[in-house]
Amino acid sequence: MNKTRLLLTLVFLLSCPGLFPQVFLITEPKMEFDGYKLTIKYDLVNKDQSDNFFIKVEIRNKDGVPFKAKSFKGDVGERIKPGNEKVIIWVPQEDTIYIDEDVTVELLGEKYEKLFNKGSALALSAILPGLGQTKISKGKPWWLAGVAAYGSLAGGLVVHKNYLDTYDAYKIEEDPMVRQDLFDKSQNQLNLSNALFISAATIWVANIVWVALTPNKKPLQIVRLSANSLPGNKNWSTVLSIRVDF
């Protein structure tokens, strides 16, 4: 069997001072196709070993149309940690793809930057609704929601105490008409106190859910590494192009 090989060697440092405070390094990615499977080897170097990366492979035909390649295995997809000797393997036949033309193989690396500490923001919103959003938005007055929540809670407590006093008066009152008025008043106070409690709880829960659902990461930058086969060669060689998307 004649072997078709793709070899790609690249040292590329992603660095954009001012816009992107952190850098990562993809070093010496190599691609090799033996006629059956495509093997991609690369190193992913990053200062913080706890960072996660999204690694994706795109394969297109000579007209730029992407193949529906999904059966990649190895160090590909979400939550890829930095490290050496990363390997991605793709067998075209597993996706019912049979390549008989020139193709472009692209390795995409994406790093995410934390925008805020979600645990801290949740704790702040639990103490004072809106305070977590204030931290996330860098100072916008979402904390006013906390004033409304505590105001509703305080109002509910005051009205509930009035309800208890009115109901106690109702129980000892002997005049039927006055007794009925006291009962109706106590029920109105009870309904109002419950509404205030529910309002406070709704503000609290809504703020906590809001913070919990707010994504605390954003795309930092994508690096595309392309290896293009040259037509007319018995063995494929490569032309390298680099595109950085912001």
ZABA-696625 format. One record per residue: x, y, z of N, C-alpha, C, O in turn; chain. Coordinates in steps of 0.02 Angstrom, whole numbers, plus 50000, padded with zeros to 5 digits. Layout:
BEGIN
X, Y, Z, X, Y, Z, X, Y, Z, X, Y, Z, A;
...
end
This chain:
BEGIN
50042, 49941, 50000, 50000, 50000, 50000, 50044, 50062, 50000, 50090, 50068, 50041, A;
50030, 50109, 49953, 50066, 50173, 49953, 50039, 50216, 50009, 49978, 50224, 50016, A;
50082, 50244, 50048, 50062, 50286, 50104, 50062, 50359, 50083, 50108, 50383, 50051, A;
50009, 50392, 50102, 50005, 50464, 50091, 50016, 50498, 50157, 49984, 50481, 50207, A;
50061, 50546, 50158, 50080, 50577, 50221, 50068, 50652, 50220, 50078, 50686, 50169, A;
50045, 50676, 50276, 50040, 50748, 50287, 50085, 50764, 50346, 50075, 50738, 50401, A;
50134, 50806, 50335, 50178, 50826, 50389, 50173, 50901, 50398, 50179, 50939, 50350, A;
50163, 50922, 50459, 50156, 50993, 50473, 50195, 51009, 50536, 50182, 50981, 50589, A;
50242, 51056, 50530, 50281, 51077, 50588, 50274, 51152, 50595, 50285, 51190, 50548, A;
50256, 51172, 50654, 50243, 51242, 50665, 50256, 51261, 50737, 50237, 51224, 50783, A;
50289, 51317, 50747, 50293, 51346, 50814, 50259, 51414, 50809, 50282, 51458, 50773, A;
50204, 51422, 50845, 50165, 51482, 50839, 50146, 51506, 50908, 50113, 51470, 50946, A;
50166, 51567, 50924, 50150, 51596, 50989, 50093, 51646, 50980, 50099, 51693, 50941, A;
50038, 51634, 51017, 49981, 51678, 51013, 49990, 51732, 51065, 49988, 51718, 51125, A;
50001, 51794, 51043, 50012, 51848, 51090, 49984, 51912, 51063, 50004, 51935, 51009, A;
49937, 51942, 51099, 49908, 52006, 51079, 49909, 52051, 51139, 49857, 52055, 51173, A;
49962, 52086, 51155, 49966, 52128, 51215, 49910, 52179, 51216, 49890, 52207, 51165, A;
49883, 52189, 51276, 49830, 52238, 51286, 49761, 52208, 51277, 49716, 52222, 51317, A;
49752, 52167, 51225, 49686, 52137, 51214, 49680, 52071, 51249, 49628, 52056, 51278, A;
49733, 52030, 51249, 49732, 51963, 51277, 49789, 51956, 51326, 49846, 51947, 51306, A;
49773, 51958, 51391, 49826, 51959, 51442, 49862, 51893, 51449, 49917, 51891, 51478, A;
49835, 51838, 51424, 49867, 51774, 51431, 49885, 51747, 51362, 49853, 51766, 51313, A;
49935, 51704, 51358, 49955, 51675, 51295, 49956, 51600, 51301, 49962, 51573, 51356, A;
49949, 51567, 51245, 49960, 51495, 51245, 49999, 51477, 51182, 50001, 51515, 51134, A;
50029, 51420, 51183, 50075, 51399, 51131, 50055, 51332, 51103, 50047, 51283, 51141, A;
50046, 51328, 51038, 50037, 51264, 51004, 50102, 51250, 50967, 50121, 51287, 50922, A;
50137, 51197, 50987, 50203, 51186, 50961, 50208, 51119, 50924, 50184, 51067, 50948, A;
50239, 51120, 50867, 50254, 51063, 50825, 50194, 51017, 50812, 50199, 50957, 50824, A;
50139, 51043, 50787, 50085, 50998, 50766, 50106, 50960, 50703, 50133, 50990, 50657, A;
50095, 50895, 50702, 50114, 50853, 50645, 50053, 50812, 50623, 50016, 50786, 50665, A;
50044, 50807, 50558, 49990, 50767, 50531, 50018, 50712, 50486, 50064, 50723, 50446, A;
49990, 50653, 50494, 50013, 50596, 50454, 49953, 50555, 50433, 49913, 50534, 50475, A;
49946, 50544, 50368, 49892, 50502, 50342, 49923, 50441, 50309, 49962, 50447, 50262, A;
49905, 50382, 50334, 49936, 50320, 50309, 49892, 50283, 50259, 49904, 50225, 50243, A;
49841, 50318, 50234, 49796, 50285, 50187, 49734, 50258, 50220, 49684, 50242, 50187, A;
49736, 50252, 50287, 49679, 50227, 50324, 49655, 50277, 50377, 49596, 50291, 50382, A;
49702, 50303, 50414, 49683, 50350, 50467, 49729, 50411, 50464, 49786, 50408, 50443, A;
49700, 50467, 50488, 49737, 50529, 50494, 49756, 50537, 50567, 49713, 50534, 50611, A;
49820, 50548, 50580, 49845, 50559, 50648, 49872, 50630, 50653, 49914, 50650, 50614, A;
49848, 50666, 50702, 49871, 50734, 50715, 49903, 50735, 50784, 49871, 50717, 50833, A;
49965, 50757, 50788, 50000, 50761, 50851, 50019, 50834, 50864, 50042, 50869, 50819, A;
50009, 50855, 50925, 50025, 50924, 50942, 50038, 50930, 51017, 50017, 50888, 51056, A;
50073, 50984, 51035, 50083, 51001, 51106, 50045, 51065, 51120, 50042, 51110, 51078, A;
50015, 51068, 51178, 49977, 51127, 51198, 50007, 51153, 51263, 49999, 51123, 51316, A;
50043, 51208, 51258, 50080, 51235, 51315, 50045, 51297, 51341, 50029, 51343, 51303, A;
50032, 51298, 51405, 49999, 51354, 51437, 50023, 51361, 51509, 50035, 51310, 51542, A;
50031, 51421, 51533, 50058, 51432, 51600, 50013, 51402, 51654, 50037, 51370, 51700, A;
49947, 51414, 51647, 49900, 51389, 51697, 49874, 51321, 51675, 49837, 51316, 51626, A;
49893, 51269, 51711, 49873, 51201, 51692, 49799, 51187, 51704, 49773, 51136, 51682, A;
49765, 51232, 51739, 49694, 51222, 51753, 49649, 51249, 51697, 49589, 51237, 51697, A;
49679, 51285, 51649, 49639, 51312, 51594, 49612, 51256, 51550, 49643, 51203, 51542, A;
49554, 51268, 51521, 49524, 51221, 51474, 49527, 51250, 51404, 49523, 51311, 51394, A;
49534, 51206, 51355, 49537, 51226, 51285, 49485, 51187, 51245, 49467, 51131, 51264, A;
49462, 51217, 51192, 49420, 51182, 51144, 49461, 51171, 51081, 49484, 51218, 51049, A;
49470, 51108, 51063, 49509, 51090, 51004, 49463, 51058, 50953, 49425, 51012, 50969, A;
49467, 51082, 50893, 49423, 51058, 50839, 49463, 51047, 50776, 49512, 51082, 50763, A;
49442, 50998, 50736, 49473, 50985, 50671, 49421, 50994, 50617, 49365, 50968, 50622, A;
49438, 51031, 50565, 49395, 51040, 50507, 49431, 51015, 50445, 49489, 51031, 50434, A;
49396, 50976, 50405, 49424, 50949, 50343, 49379, 50970, 50285, 49319, 50958, 50287, A;
49408, 51002, 50235, 49370, 51027, 50178, 49398, 51000, 50112, 49457, 50985, 50107, A;
49355, 50995, 50063, 49379, 50974, 49997, 49409, 51033, 49960, 49413, 51088, 49987, A;
49429, 51022, 49899, 49465, 51075, 49862, 49421, 51135, 49847, 49447, 51189, 49833, A;
49354, 51125, 49851, 49309, 51181, 49839, 49290, 51217, 49904, 49250, 51264, 49904, A;
49320, 51195, 49960, 49307, 51227, 50023, 49246, 51202, 50060, 49227, 51229, 50111, A;
49216, 51148, 50034, 49156, 51120, 50066, 49179, 51073, 50122, 49219, 51028, 50109, A;
49155, 51082, 50183, 49177, 51039, 50239, 49148, 50969, 50235, 49089, 50960, 50217, A;
49189, 50920, 50253, 49164, 50852, 50261, 49127, 50847, 50328, 49144, 50882, 50375, A;
49078, 50804, 50331, 49042, 50793, 50393, 49080, 50742, 50435, 49057, 50686, 50447, A;
49138, 50763, 50458, 49182, 50720, 50497, 49166, 50729, 50571, 49171, 50784, 50598, A;
49147, 50674, 50604, 49128, 50679, 50675, 49164, 50628, 50719, 49164, 50636, 50781, A;
49194, 50578, 50690, 49221, 50523, 50731, 49293, 50534, 50753, 49332, 50486, 50756, A;
49311, 50596, 50768, 49378, 50610, 50794, 49385, 50582, 50864, 49338, 50585, 50904, A;
49442, 50554, 50878, 49456, 50526, 50944, 49520, 50556, 50972, 49564, 50579, 50934, A;
49525, 50555, 51037, 49587, 50579, 51069, 49578, 50648, 51100, 49526, 50664, 51129, A;
49630, 50689, 51093, 49632, 50755, 51125, 49598, 50807, 51081, 49630, 50850, 51052, A;
49531, 50801, 51076, 49492, 50844, 51034, 49426, 50857, 51070, 49402, 50815, 51108, A;
49395, 50914, 51056, 49332, 50930, 51088, 49342, 50979, 51146, 49389, 51019, 51145, A;
49297, 50976, 51194, 49298, 51022, 51250, 49342, 50997, 51307, 49358, 50938, 51312, A;
49361, 51044, 51350, 49397, 51030, 51412, 49463, 50993, 51400, 49480, 50946, 51436, A;
49499, 51015, 51350, 49566, 50988, 51337, 49615, 51028, 51379, 49619, 51089, 51374, A;
49653, 50993, 51421, 49702, 51025, 51465, 49768, 51034, 51429, 49784, 50997, 51382, A;
49808, 51083, 51450, 49874, 51091, 51421, 49917, 51029, 51433, 49907, 50994, 51483, A;
49964, 51016, 51389, 50008, 50959, 51397, 50042, 50942, 51332, 50027, 50970, 51280, A;
50089, 50895, 51336, 50127, 50874, 51278, 50098, 50810, 51249, 50060, 50774, 51281, A;
50118, 50796, 51188, 50102, 50734, 51153, 50027, 50722, 51149, 50002, 50667, 51162, A;
49991, 50774, 51130, 49920, 50768, 51117, 49910, 50733, 51050, 49947, 50746, 51002, A;
49860, 50689, 51045, 49850, 50650, 50984, 49776, 50651, 50966, 49733, 50640, 51008, A;
49763, 50664, 50903, 49695, 50659, 50875, 49698, 50608, 50818, 49743, 50610, 50776, A;
49649, 50563, 50816, 49647, 50511, 50764, 49579, 50514, 50730, 49527, 50519, 50762, A;
49581, 50512, 50664, 49519, 50510, 50625, 49524, 50458, 50571, 49571, 50457, 50531, A;
49474, 50413, 50569, 49469, 50362, 50517, 49411, 50382, 50471, 49353, 50377, 50491, A;
49425, 50405, 50410, 49372, 50430, 50366, 49316, 50380, 50354, 49258, 50399, 50350, A;
49333, 50315, 50350, 49282, 50265, 50337, 49229, 50262, 50391, 49172, 50243, 50378, A;
49247, 50280, 50453, 49199, 50279, 50507, 49144, 50331, 50499, 49090, 50325, 50528, A;
49159, 50382, 50458, 49108, 50432, 50442, 49082, 50422, 50371, 49050, 50467, 50342, A;
49095, 50364, 50343, 49076, 50348, 50274, 49102, 50401, 50226, 49066, 50425, 50182, A;
49165, 50419, 50235, 49198, 50468, 50192, 49257, 50434, 50158, 49298, 50402, 50190, A;
49260, 50441, 50093, 49315, 50412, 50054, 49348, 50468, 50015, 49319, 50495, 49968, A;
49409, 50484, 50034, 49443, 50542, 50006, 49483, 50521, 49945, 49528, 50479, 49949, A;
49466, 50551, 49888, 49504, 50538, 49827, 49521, 50604, 49793, 49530, 50607, 49732, A;
49527, 50657, 49833, 49543, 50722, 49806, 49586, 50760, 49857, 49596, 50737, 49913, A;
49610, 50818, 49836, 49650, 50859, 49881, 49604, 50888, 49936, 49547, 50907, 49923, A;
49630, 50891, 49995, 49591, 50916, 50051, 49632, 50966, 50091, 49693, 50971, 50085, A;
49596, 51004, 50132, 49626, 51051, 50179, 49608, 51028, 50249, 49549, 51018, 50265, A;
49658, 51021, 50291, 49647, 51001, 50361, 49664, 51060, 50406, 49718, 51088, 50402, A;
49616, 51079, 50448, 49627, 51135, 50493, 49620, 51113, 50566, 49572, 51079, 50584, A;
49669, 51131, 50606, 49667, 51119, 50678, 49651, 51185, 50712, 49688, 51234, 50705, A;
49596, 51187, 50750, 49574, 51248, 50783, 49584, 51242, 50858, 49562, 51192, 50888, A;
49615, 51292, 50887, 49624, 51293, 50960, 49593, 51355, 50989, 49606, 51411, 50965, A;
49551, 51348, 51040, 49517, 51404, 51070, 49524, 51402, 51146, 49513, 51351, 51178, A;
49544, 51458, 51174, 49553, 51463, 51246, 49502, 51511, 51275, 49484, 51561, 51243, A;
49479, 51497, 51335, 49429, 51539, 51367, 49459, 51576, 51426, 49503, 51551, 51461, A;
49433, 51636, 51437, 49456, 51678, 51492, 49398, 51687, 51541, 49343, 51704, 51520, A;
49411, 51676, 51604, 49360, 51687, 51655, 49346, 51761, 51662, 49392, 51802, 51668, A;
49282, 51779, 51660, 49262, 51848, 51668, 49253, 51866, 51742, 49264, 51923, 51761, A;
49232, 51818, 51782, 49220, 51831, 51852, 49218, 51764, 51889, 49211, 51711, 51859, A;
49222, 51768, 51955, 49218, 51709, 51997, 49144, 51696, 52012, 49113, 51733, 52049, A;
49117, 51643, 51982, 49045, 51630, 51989, 49026, 51614, 52060, 48973, 51635, 52083, A;
49068, 51577, 52097, 49052, 51560, 52166, 49047, 51622, 52209, 49002, 51628, 52251, A;
49093, 51669, 52199, 49091, 51731, 52237, 49030, 51772, 52220, 48998, 51801, 52264, A;
49013, 51775, 52154, 48954, 51814, 52133, 48890, 51784, 52161, 48844, 51821, 52180, A;
48886, 51717, 52163, 48827, 51685, 52192, 48820, 51700, 52266, 48765, 51712, 52291, A;
48877, 51698, 52302, 48876, 51713, 52373, 48853, 51784, 52386, 48814, 51797, 52432, A;
48876, 51831, 52346, 48856, 51901, 52354, 48781, 51910, 52341, 48747, 51947, 52376, A;
48755, 51875, 52289, 48684, 51880, 52274, 48641, 51847, 52327, 48584, 51867, 52338, A;
48669, 51797, 52361, 48632, 51765, 52415, 48628, 51811, 52475, 48578, 51811, 52511, A;
48680, 51852, 52486, 48679, 51900, 52542, 48636, 51961, 52525, 48594, 51981, 52565, A;
48647, 51989, 52466, 48610, 52047, 52444, 48592, 52039, 52370, 48636, 52045, 52327, A;
48529, 52023, 52355, 48510, 52015, 52284, 48533, 52074, 52242, 48524, 52132, 52260, A;
48563, 52058, 52185, 48588, 52110, 52140, 48661, 52127, 52149, 48692, 52155, 52104, A;
48689, 52109, 52208, 48759, 52126, 52220, 48805, 52084, 52175, 48857, 52109, 52152, A;
48786, 52022, 52161, 48825, 51980, 52116, 48825, 52009, 52046, 48878, 52011, 52013, A;
48767, 52032, 52022, 48764, 52063, 51956, 48803, 52128, 51953, 48833, 52145, 51902, A;
48804, 52165, 52009, 48844, 52226, 52012, 48918, 52211, 52002, 48953, 52247, 51967, A;
48941, 52157, 52033, 49011, 52137, 52024, 49024, 52115, 51953, 49075, 52134, 51923, A;
48978, 52076, 51924, 48987, 52052, 51856, 48989, 52110, 51806, 49029, 52110, 51760, A;
48944, 52159, 51816, 48938, 52215, 51769, 48986, 52272, 51786, 48983, 52325, 51755, A;
49030, 52260, 51835, 49081, 52309, 51854, 49051, 52376, 51877, 49071, 52429, 51855, A;
49002, 52371, 51923, 48979, 52431, 51956, 48909, 52455, 51941, 48886, 52502, 51973, A;
48874, 52424, 51893, 48806, 52446, 51879, 48762, 52433, 51940, 48772, 52383, 51975, A;
48713, 52476, 51954, 48676, 52473, 52018, 48624, 52418, 52022, 48566, 52431, 52039, A;
48643, 52357, 52007, 48596, 52301, 52015, 48582, 52289, 52089, 48532, 52256, 52106, A;
48623, 52316, 52134, 48613, 52305, 52205, 48547, 52337, 52229, 48524, 52321, 52284, A;
48518, 52380, 52188, 48453, 52409, 52207, 48399, 52355, 52213, 48349, 52363, 52248, A;
48410, 52299, 52177, 48363, 52243, 52184, 48366, 52216, 52256, 48315, 52193, 52282, A;
48425, 52219, 52287, 48432, 52198, 52356, 48393, 52243, 52404, 48364, 52219, 52453, A;
48393, 52308, 52388, 48354, 52355, 52429, 48280, 52337, 52425, 48244, 52337, 52475, A;
48257, 52322, 52364, 48187, 52303, 52355, 48171, 52238, 52392, 48118, 52231, 52422, A;
48218, 52190, 52389, 48206, 52125, 52422, 48203, 52133, 52498, 48157, 52107, 52529, A;
48250, 52169, 52526, 48250, 52179, 52598, 48191, 52223, 52620, 48163, 52213, 52674, A;
48172, 52271, 52578, 48114, 52312, 52593, 48050, 52270, 52595, 48008, 52279, 52639, A;
48043, 52225, 52546, 47985, 52180, 52545, 47985, 52134, 52605, 47932, 52122, 52635, A;
48044, 52109, 52623, 48048, 52064, 52680, 48030, 52101, 52745, 47992, 52076, 52786, A;
48058, 52161, 52753, 48043, 52200, 52813, 47969, 52219, 52816, 47938, 52215, 52869, A;
47942, 52239, 52759, 47872, 52256, 52758, 47828, 52196, 52774, 47777, 52202, 52808, A;
47848, 52138, 52748, 47810, 52078, 52762, 47809, 52061, 52836, 47758, 52039, 52863, A;
47867, 52070, 52868, 47871, 52055, 52940, 47827, 52103, 52981, 47793, 52081, 53027, A;
47828, 52168, 52963, 47787, 52217, 52999, 47713, 52202, 52990, 47675, 52202, 53038, A;
47693, 52190, 52927, 47622, 52177, 52914, 47600, 52111, 52946, 47543, 52106, 52970, A;
47645, 52062, 52947, 47627, 51998, 52978, 47616, 52007, 53054, 47571, 51976, 53082, A;
47658, 52048, 53085, 47648, 52061, 53157, 47581, 52097, 53169, 47546, 52082, 53217, A;
47564, 52144, 53124, 47500, 52177, 53130, 47442, 52128, 53122, 47391, 52132, 53156, A;
47452, 52080, 53077, 47402, 52028, 53067, 47391, 51988, 53131, 47335, 51974, 53150, A;
47447, 51969, 53165, 47441, 51930, 53226, 47405, 51970, 53281, 47363, 51943, 53317, A;
47421, 52035, 53285, 47388, 52077, 53335, 47313, 52083, 53320, 47271, 52079, 53365, A;
47298, 52094, 53257, 47227, 52101, 53237, 47189, 52036, 53248, 47132, 52037, 53271, A;
47221, 51980, 53233, 47187, 51916, 53241, 47176, 51900, 53315, 47125, 51872, 53334, A;
47225, 51919, 53358, 47216, 51910, 53430, 47157, 51952, 53455, 47118, 51929, 53496, A;
47152, 52013, 53429, 47096, 52056, 53448, 47030, 52027, 53424, 46979, 52031, 53459, A;
47030, 51998, 53366, 46970, 51965, 53339, 46947, 51908, 53384, 46887, 51899, 53394, A;
46994, 51869, 53410, 46976, 51811, 53450, 46943, 51829, 53516, 46904, 51790, 53542, A;
46959, 51888, 53543, 46931, 51906, 53608, 46872, 51955, 53602, 46839, 51969, 53651, A;
46860, 51980, 53543, 46805, 52028, 53533, 46738, 51991, 53536, 46730, 51937, 53508, A;
46690, 52022, 53571, 46625, 51991, 53580, 46572, 52021, 53534, 46523, 51988, 53517, A;
46582, 52083, 53514, 46533, 52115, 53469, 46538, 52083, 53400, 46591, 52086, 53369, A;
46485, 52053, 53375, 46487, 52018, 53310, 46510, 52062, 53252, 46549, 52040, 53210, A;
46485, 52124, 53248, 46504, 52167, 53192, 46577, 52187, 53195, 46613, 52184, 53145, A;
46599, 52206, 53255, 46670, 52224, 53263, 46714, 52163, 53252, 46767, 52168, 53222, A;
46690, 52107, 53275, 46728, 52044, 53267, 46737, 52028, 53192, 46791, 52007, 53171, A;
46685, 52038, 53152, 46689, 52024, 53081, 46738, 52073, 53047, 46776, 52053, 53003, A;
46734, 52136, 53067, 46780, 52185, 53039, 46853, 52168, 53054, 46897, 52174, 53012, A;
46865, 52146, 53116, 46933, 52127, 53136, 46957, 52066, 53096, 47015, 52062, 53076, A;
46912, 52019, 53086, 46931, 51959, 53047, 46949, 51977, 52975, 47000, 51955, 52948, A;
46906, 52018, 52944, 46920, 52039, 52875, 46986, 52078, 52871, 47025, 52068, 52825, A;
46998, 52121, 52919, 47060, 52160, 52920, 47120, 52114, 52928, 47171, 52124, 52895, A;
47114, 52064, 52972, 47170, 52018, 52983, 47186, 51978, 52920, 47244, 51966, 52905, A;
47134, 51959, 52883, 47146, 51920, 52822, 47179, 51963, 52768, 47221, 51939, 52730, A;
47159, 52026, 52765, 47191, 52071, 52717, 47265, 52080, 52735, 47309, 52082, 52691, A;
47278, 52087, 52799, 47348, 52094, 52822, 47388, 52030, 52807, 47446, 52034, 52787, A;
47356, 51973, 52817, 47390, 51910, 52803, 47406, 51904, 52729, 47462, 51884, 52710, A;
47358, 51921, 52687, 47370, 51917, 52614, 47425, 51965, 52593, 47467, 51948, 52551, A;
47425, 52025, 52622, 47477, 52074, 52603, 47546, 52051, 52627, 47595, 52058, 52590, A;
47550, 52024, 52688, 47615, 52000, 52713, 47641, 51943, 52670, 47700, 51939, 52656, A;
47596, 51897, 52650, 47617, 51841, 52607, 47642, 51866, 52539, 47692, 51841, 52513, A;
47608, 51917, 52512, 47629, 51945, 52447, 47698, 51977, 52453, 47739, 51970, 52408, A;
47710, 52011, 52508, 47776, 52042, 52518, 47830, 51989, 52527, 47885, 51997, 52500, A;
47815, 51936, 52564, 47864, 51881, 52572, 47880, 51848, 52505, 47938, 51834, 52490, A;
47827, 51836, 52466, 47836, 51804, 52400, 47877, 51849, 52355, 47920, 51826, 52317, A;
47864, 51914, 52357, 47903, 51962, 52316, 47977, 51960, 52334, 48020, 51958, 52290, A;
47991, 51960, 52399, 48061, 51958, 52421, 48094, 51893, 52398, 48151, 51894, 52373, A;
48059, 51837, 52406, 48087, 51772, 52387, 48098, 51769, 52311, 48148, 51741, 52288, A;
48051, 51797, 52273, 48058, 51797, 52200, 48119, 51836, 52178, 48156, 51813, 52134, A;
48130, 51894, 52208, 48189, 51934, 52191, 48253, 51896, 52208, 48300, 51895, 52168, A;
48254, 51864, 52266, 48313, 51826, 52287, 48328, 51769, 52238, 48384, 51762, 52213, A;
48277, 51728, 52226, 48287, 51670, 52182, 48305, 51691, 52111, 48349, 51662, 52081, A;
48270, 51742, 52086, 48284, 51765, 52017, 48356, 51789, 52010, 48388, 51775, 51959, A;
48381, 51824, 52060, 48450, 51849, 52057, 48500, 51792, 52059, 48550, 51793, 52022, A;
48488, 51743, 52102, 48534, 51686, 52107, 48534, 51646, 52042, 48587, 51626, 52018, A;
48474, 51634, 52014, 48470, 51597, 51951, 48504, 51636, 51895, 48539, 51607, 51853, A;
48495, 51701, 51895, 48526, 51744, 51844, 48602, 51737, 51845, 48633, 51728, 51794, A;
48630, 51742, 51905, 48703, 51736, 51911, 48725, 51666, 51891, 48776, 51658, 51857, A;
48687, 51615, 51912, 48706, 51545, 51897, 48706, 51532, 51822, 48747, 51493, 51798, A;
48661, 51565, 51785, 48656, 51553, 51713, 48701, 51600, 51672, 48708, 51590, 51611, A;
48730, 51650, 51704, 48774, 51696, 51667, 48840, 51662, 51652, 48875, 51642, 51699, A;
48859, 51656, 51589, 48924, 51624, 51573, 48981, 51666, 51599, 48982, 51727, 51590, A;
49029, 51633, 51632, 49086, 51671, 51659, 49149, 51661, 51618, 49205, 51673, 51642, A;
49140, 51639, 51555, 49197, 51632, 51510, 49179, 51662, 51443, 49121, 51663, 51423, A;
49229, 51686, 51408, 49219, 51712, 51342, 49275, 51687, 51296, 49330, 51672, 51320, A;
49261, 51681, 51231, 49315, 51660, 51186, 49372, 51709, 51188, 49362, 51769, 51183, A;
49432, 51683, 51195, 49491, 51726, 51196, 49517, 51738, 51125, 49525, 51795, 51104, A;
49529, 51684, 51090, 49552, 51690, 51021, 49555, 51620, 50990, 49563, 51571, 51026, A;
49548, 51617, 50925, 49551, 51553, 50890, 49612, 51553, 50844, 49624, 51602, 50808, A;
49649, 51499, 50845, 49705, 51490, 50799, 49687, 51436, 50749, 49668, 51381, 50770, A;
49692, 51449, 50686, 49679, 51400, 50634, 49746, 51381, 50601, 49783, 51425, 50578, A;
49760, 51318, 50599, 49821, 51293, 50568, 49800, 51250, 50508, 49767, 51199, 50517, A;
49818, 51270, 50448, 49794, 51236, 50388, 49850, 51199, 50353, 49905, 51227, 50343, A;
49837, 51138, 50334, 49884, 51099, 50293, 49849, 51082, 50228, 49800, 51045, 50228, A;
49873, 51108, 50172, 49840, 51098, 50108, 49881, 51049, 50065, 49942, 51057, 50057, A;
49847, 50999, 50039, 49883, 50952, 49995, 49896, 50984, 49927, 49856, 51024, 49903, A;
49953, 50966, 49897, 49969, 50991, 49830, 49950, 50938, 49778, 49974, 50882, 49783, A;
49909, 50956, 49730, 49890, 50907, 49679, 49948, 50889, 49634, 49995, 50928, 49625, A;
49944, 50830, 49605, 49994, 50809, 49557, 50055, 50778, 49587, 50103, 50763, 49550, A;
50057, 50766, 49652, 50114, 50735, 49684, 50097, 50664, 49704, 50040, 50650, 49724, A;
50144, 50620, 49699, 50133, 50551, 49720, 50123, 50548, 49795, 50078, 50514, 49819, A;
50165, 50584, 49830, 50155, 50591, 49903, 50138, 50664, 49917, 50168, 50710, 49889, A;
50088, 50673, 49961, 50067, 50742, 49976, 50121, 50779, 50014, 50151, 50752, 50061, A;
50133, 50840, 49995, 50172, 50886, 50035, 50124, 50938, 50061, 50064, 50933, 50048, A;
50146, 50988, 50096, 50099, 51035, 50125, 50119, 51107, 50113, 50177, 51125, 50108, A;
50067, 51148, 50106, 50076, 51220, 50106, 50041, 51245, 50169, 49984, 51227, 50182, A;
50076, 51286, 50208, 50049, 51307, 50273, 50021, 51378, 50268, 50053, 51424, 50242, A;
49959, 51385, 50292, 49930, 51451, 50299, 49905, 51460, 50369, 49882, 51412, 50401, A;
49910, 51521, 50395, 49890, 51535, 50464, 49838, 51591, 50462, 49848, 51643, 50431, A;
49782, 51579, 50496, 49731, 51631, 50502, 49712, 51636, 50575, 49693, 51587, 50606, A;
49715, 51696, 50602, 49695, 51708, 50672, 49631, 51748, 50671, 49628, 51803, 50644, A;
49577, 51719, 50701, 49513, 51751, 50703, 49502, 51786, 50770, 49515, 51756, 50823, A;
49479, 51848, 50769, 49465, 51886, 50830, 49389, 51887, 50840, 49365, 51916, 50889, A;
end
